[in-house]
């Protein structure tokens, strides 16, 4: 199917403090349930800091990574018109921030890079936790449920994938990044404001995500939020297309479960189980015209540790 442009769900954080809060919460809930991705505006992350991060990443790529990328085996195969179907047309590295940082192990970073990225990520963690709290509110869970579920002995894990998708001489032969969902939790993307390429699958069609302008941050949901929400919120397939004319910037920060975090769906979101239909009918006869959700909750409570129950 041909790719299509789309109107992204947009969450304006300034709406969460006033009379438009309920509408903003509805947009967020719909985006998480039916899209798996959205963008946020007025999020509180400093715009000048965002621009400085992008400038330093571009500088590092131009000075240290660009030449070696075009001399790599991936580039050589493509120049020979070979189809490197099992590789991605990207130059990337990963920074771990929490629980421990590896930034001092990454060579040739520009002056001020470490301090700037640390300041930026500290603000993103606050944003990720605000979003996690809002998602929990929409799901009817305790506000801290996602953060606590993600926390191992030292709290949630946070890391950033820094990537450039260089100009590609044969974009029809290779993907910038092949189709995948993200393994983790909440992903906050600072992306190029000029070069497109990111696409998400919705309703069986690939849709183009436009470049991010005016300090917007793009957000998508990872597999672990889908599990915690018992499938209510979705992680969505996405990919990056190679581009012949532009070199795309992507700085994706992952707010993830710790490696030792034990992930299980929120019990409140699970359907009742281990009861007989006869027992259910007894309860149903007394609650037929009441709320179904409350009836399910009653069934769950009554069925706990019991071989049957009596309404």
C-alpha positions in Angstrom: 0.0 0.0 0.0 1.3 3.5 -0.7 2.5 5.6 2.3 0.2 8.3 3.4 0.7 11.5 5.4 -1.4 11.7 8.6 -2.6 14.0 11.3 -0.8 12.9 14.4 -2.6 12.8 17.8 -1.1 15.8 19.7 -1.1 16.2 23.5 -0.7 19.8 24.6 0.6 19.7 28.1 -0.7 23.2 28.8 -4.2 21.8 28.4 -3.6 19.4 31.3 -3.7 22.2 33.9 -7.0 23.8 32.9 -10.6 23.4 31.6 -9.3 21.4 28.6 -7.8 18.6 30.8 -10.5 16.0 30.2 -10.3 16.5 26.4 -6.5 16.2 26.5 -6.8 13.0 28.6 -9.2 11.6 26.0 -6.8 12.3 23.2 -4.0 10.6 25.1 -6.1 7.5 25.9 -7.2 7.2 22.3 -3.7 7.6 21.0 -2.4 4.9 23.4 -5.3 2.5 22.6 -5.6 3.0 18.8 -2.4 4.4 17.5 0.5 3.5 19.8 2.2 6.8 19.1 1.6 10.6 19.4 3.4 13.9 19.8 3.6 16.2 22.8 3.8 20.0 22.8 4.5 22.5 25.7 6.0 19.6 27.5 8.4 21.6 29.7 11.7 20.3 28.1 13.9 23.4 27.4 13.8 24.1 23.6 17.4 25.6 23.6 18.6 22.4 25.3 16.9 20.3 22.6 18.6 22.3 19.9 22.0 22.0 21.6 21.6 18.2 21.8 20.9 18.0 18.1 23.8 20.3 17.2 26.3 18.2 19.3 25.0 14.9 17.8 25.3 16.3 14.2 28.8 17.6 15.1 29.9 14.2 16.4 28.6 12.4 13.4 30.3 14.7 10.9 33.6 14.6 12.7 33.8 11.0 13.7 31.2 8.7 12.1 30.3 9.8 8.6 33.5 8.9 6.8 33.7 5.4 8.4 30.0 4.7 7.7 30.5 5.3 3.9 33.5 3.0 4.0 31.6 0.2 5.9 30.7 -3.2 4.4 27.0 -2.1 4.3 27.9 0.9 2.1 30.2 -1.1 -0.1 27.5 -3.8 -0.7 25.0 -1.1 -1.6 27.4 0.6 -4.0 27.7 -2.8 -5.8 23.9 -2.9 -6.1 23.8 -5.8 -3.7 20.7 -6.0 -1.5 21.8 -6.1 2.2 18.4 -7.2 3.5 19.6 -8.1 6.9 21.2 -4.7 7.8 20.0 -1.2 8.4 21.3 2.0 6.7 22.1 3.8 9.9 25.0 5.0 11.9 24.2 4.7 15.6 25.4 4.2 19.2 23.7 3.7 22.5 24.1 5.6 25.7 23.1 4.1 29.0 22.0 6.6 31.6 20.4 4.7 34.5 20.9 2.8 36.6 24.6 3.3 35.6 26.0 5.4 32.8 28.4 4.4 30.0 28.9 7.8 28.4 32.5 8.0 29.6 33.3 4.9 27.5 32.1 6.5 24.2 35.1 7.9 22.3 35.5 11.4 20.7 32.4 13.0 22.0 32.4 16.8 21.5 33.2 19.1 24.4 30.1 19.6 26.6 28.3 16.6 25.1 28.1 14.6 28.3 26.9 17.5 30.4 24.3 18.5 27.8 22.9 15.0 27.3 22.7 14.5 31.1 20.7 17.7 31.5 18.4 16.8 28.6 17.8 13.2 29.8 17.0 14.4 33.3 14.2 16.5 31.8 13.0 13.6 29.6 12.8 11.3 32.6 10.4 13.8 34.3 8.3 13.9 31.1 8.3 10.1 30.8 7.1 9.8 34.3 4.4 12.4 33.8 3.2 10.4 30.8 3.3 7.2 32.8 1.2 8.7 35.5 -1.3 10.0 33.0 -1.6 6.6 31.3 -2.2 5.0 34.7 -4.9 7.6 35.5 -6.6 6.8 32.1 -6.4 3.0 32.9 -7.8 3.4 36.3 -4.6 2.3 38.0 -2.6 3.8 40.8 -0.6 6.7 39.5 2.7 5.1 40.2 1.9 1.7 38.8 4.1 1.9 35.7 7.0 3.4 37.4 6.9 0.8 40.2 6.4 -2.0 37.7 9.5 -0.8 35.8 11.6 -0.4 38.9 14.2 -3.0 39.8 16.5 -2.6 42.8 17.7 0.7 41.4 14.7 2.1 39.6 13.7 2.1 35.9 16.3 1.8 33.2 17.0 4.7 30.9 19.0 4.9 27.7 19.3 6.8 24.5 19.9 5.5 20.9 21.7 8.2 18.9 21.3 7.7 15.2 21.9 9.3 11.8 20.3 7.9 8.7 22.8 9.0 6.1 22.0 10.0 2.5 21.5 6.7 0.6 22.5 6.2 -3.1 20.0 3.3 -3.5 17.1 3.8 -1.0 14.9 1.3 -2.8 17.4 -1.5 -1.8 17.6 -1.0 1.9 15.7 0.3 4.9 17.1 2.9 7.2 15.8 0.7 10.0 13.7 -2.4 9.4 10.2 -3.0 10.7 10.0 -3.6 14.4 8.2 -2.8 17.7 10.2 -1.4 20.6 11.0 -3.9 23.4 10.8 -1.4 26.3 8.4 1.0 27.8 7.9 4.7 26.8 10.1 6.1 24.0 10.6 9.8 23.6 12.0 10.8 20.2 13.8 14.0 19.4 14.0 13.8 15.6 15.0 15.8 12.5 13.1 18.9 11.8 13.6 18.7 8.0 14.2 15.2 6.8 11.3 12.6 6.9 11.6 8.9 6.9 9.9 7.5 10.1 6.8 5.5 9.3 4.3 3.7 11.6 1.8 1.0 10.6 -1.9 1.8 11.3 -4.9 -0.1 10.0 -2.6 -2.1 7.7 -1.1 0.9 6.0 2.2 2.7 6.4 1.9 6.3 7.4 4.6 8.9 7.2 5.5 10.7 10.5 6.4 14.3 9.6 9.6 15.9 10.9 9.3 17.4 14.4 9.1 21.2 14.4 8.5 23.7 17.2 10.1 21.6 19.9 7.6 18.8 19.7 8.6 15.4 21.0 7.4 12.3 19.4 6.3 9.4 21.7 5.6 5.8 21.1 4.7 2.9 23.3 6.9 -0.2 23.8 6.0 -3.8 24.3 6.1 -3.7 28.1 3.4 -1.0 28.4 1.2 -3.3 26.1 1.8 -6.2 28.5 1.2 -4.1 31.7 -2.0 -2.8 30.2 -3.1 -6.3 29.2 -3.2 -5.2 25.6 -5.2 -2.0 26.1 -2.3 0.2 25.0 -0.4 -0.9 21.9 3.2 -1.1 20.7 3.1 -0.5 17.0 5.3 -1.6 14.1 7.4 1.1 12.7 10.4 1.6 10.3 12.7 4.2 8.9 13.0 4.6 5.1 16.3 5.5 3.6 16.5 8.8 1.8 18.5 9.8 -1.3 18.6 13.5 -0.5 18.7 14.0 3.2 20.5 12.7 6.3 18.0 12.2 9.1 18.7 12.7 12.8 17.1 10.6 15.5 17.7 10.7 19.3 15.4 8.2 21.0 15.4 8.0 24.8 13.9 4.8 26.3 12.2 4.8 29.7 12.3 1.1 30.3 11.9 -1.6 32.9 15.1 -2.4 34.8 16.6 -5.7 33.8 15.5 -7.3 37.0 11.9 -5.9 36.9 9.3 -8.6 36.9 6.6 -7.7 34.3 3.0 -8.9 34.6 -0.3 -7.3 33.5 -2.1 -5.1 36.0 -4.5 -7.4 37.8 -7.2 -4.7 37.7 -7.1 -4.9 33.9 -7.4 -8.7 33.6 -10.7 -10.4 32.9 -12.1 -12.6 35.7 -11.2 -16.3 35.5 -11.6 -19.6 37.2 -15.3 -19.4 37.9 -18.2 -21.5 36.7 -20.8 -20.0 34.4 -23.5 -21.1 36.9 -21.9 -18.9 39.6 -21.7 -16.0 37.2 -25.4 -16.3 36.3 -26.3 -16.1 40.0 -24.4 -12.8 40.3 -25.8 -11.6 36.9 -29.4 -12.2 38.0 -28.9 -9.6 40.8 -26.8 -7.2 38.8 -28.1 -7.5 35.2 -28.8 -3.8 34.9 -25.7 -2.6 36.7 -22.3 -1.8 35.3 -20.6 -4.7 33.6 -17.1 -3.7 34.7 -18.1 -3.6 38.4 -19.7 -7.1 37.9 -16.4 -8.4 36.5 -14.5 -6.9 39.5 -16.9 -8.6 41.9 -16.4 -12.0 40.1 -12.7 -11.6 40.4 -12.9 -10.9 44.1 -15.3 -13.7 44.8 -13.3 -16.2 42.7 -10.0 -15.6 44.5 -8.9 -18.7 46.4 -12.3 -20.3 45.9 -13.6 -23.3 44.0 -16.9 -21.4 43.5 -18.8 -18.5 45.0 -22.3 -17.6 45.9 -23.8 -14.2 45.1 
